[in-house]
Amino acid sequence: MTSPVDTTKTDITKANKRKYAMEKVSSKIFLICALLSVFSLVLIVGFVFYKGATPFVAGGYSFIDFIFGSDWVPSEDKFGIWPMIVASLYATVGALIIGVPIGLFTAIFLAEIAPKSVARILSPAIQLLAGIPSVLYGVFGLAIIVPFLQNNLGLARGQSLIAVIIVLAIMMLPTIVTVCETAIRAVPKTYREGSLALGASQIGTIFKVIVPAAKSGILAAIVLGLGRAIGETMAVILVAGNALIIPTSLTDSVRPLTTNIALEMGYAAGTHQEMLFATGIVLFSFILILNFVLAKIAKGGQ
C-alpha cells in the first residue's frame, strides 16, 4: 500500500518534470525567435547588397562615379548621388544639432526638476508623439513650417533644407526625450545624495554627476534619433522640394537619399532599380559608420 509520503514525493517529481519540460520548450521557442530575427536581418541585408552591388560587379559601372557624381539622369544612364549624400548629411546633422540639446534638456527637466504631477502629464504626452505617423509630420511641415519660412525669409518656395531639418528635429524629439529620461532616472539616488552632501548645487549635480553617469543611455537615444532622422522618407518628401542640386544654403531645395529611393522605386527597372538598391547600401553604411563613431566616443569617455 502506497504511503502518503510516497504519493507526495511522486507528485513533486511529476511537477518538477513538467516544469523542466516547460522550461526546455520555452528555451527552444526563444531560440527559434532569436534565429528568425537574425535570419530576417541577414536576408534583408544580403538581398539589398546583392541587388545594389550587381551594377558595379557585373555591369561595369564605377562606384567612385556613383558616389561622387553630380548627375542623376537614369534615362541617360547617369547615376551620381553626391548631391543626395550631401543633403542627407546636412539634414541629419542639422536635426541633431537642434533635436539633441532640446531633447536632453527636456528629459532632464522631466526626470530631475519638474514636479511629479507635471512629469506624469508631460511624459505620456511626449511618448504619444512617437506614435504619430511620419506622413502627418510631413503634412504639418507642409502646412505650417513651409509657409512660415516662405513668408518670413522671402523665399520663392518654402520647401527647403531648413524645413527638412526642423521637421526631422521635431520627429526625433519623442525618442530622444523618452530614452534620455529613462537613462537619467536609472542613475542611483546615492549619486545625487553624495553630490549634494558635498555641497554641489542641483544644476551642478545634474550636469557633472547624473548626465555623465547616464551617458550610455543618452548616446543610445542619440543613435535612435539619428536612425529616425537619416531614414525618414515620407515627411521629407513633402518638405524637401526634391531638387537634384548640392545645397549651398539652408534655403535650397534638396533631395536626400531616402527621398530618391521612395520617388523612383515604384517605376524603376533594370540598372535603374539596382542603382536605387545601391543607394540603400550607402544609406545603410552611413548608419553603421555613425553608430561605430558614437560607440567609440562612449568607450573613450569611460
Secondary structure, DSSP 8 states (H G I E B T S, - for coil): ---HHHHHHHHHHHHHHHHHHHHHHHHHHHHHHHHHHHHHHHHHHHHHHHHHHHHHHTS---HHHHHH---EEGGGTEE--HHHHHHHHHHHHHHHHHHHHHHHHHHHIIIIIS-HHHHHHHHHHHHHHTTS-HHHHHHHIIIIIHHHHHHHTT-S-S-SHHHHHHHHHHHHHHHHHHHHHHHHHTS-HHHHHHHHHTT--HHHHIIIIIHHHTHHHHHHHHHHHHHHHHH--HHHHHHHB---S---STTS-B--HHHHHHHHTTT--THHHHHHHHHHHHHHHHHHHHHHHHHHHHHHT-
